[in-house]
């Protein structure tokens, strides 16, 4: 796997957080820098997912009860399927 260029970023940590990071690095056998890098990646991924969720929720709220809300043919097919009692995929 090709790695992109690496840039250093100085992050001052309070002593208690620094100590927790070092302890976890010792327990896991991973470098503290790798743990910190992964924690930042996870945080940013979570925030990106939350922003996408919020954007979708806003769009849904703004378009509720409009022509964009639900395709009438799709809705009719869904209701028909539910009323038929057919089992869905397992």
Secondary structure, DSSP 8 states (H G I E B T S, - for coil): --------------HHHHHHHHHHHHHHTS-HHHHHHHHHHHHHHHHHHHHHHHHHHHHHHHHTTSTTT--HHHHHHHHHHHHHT-----
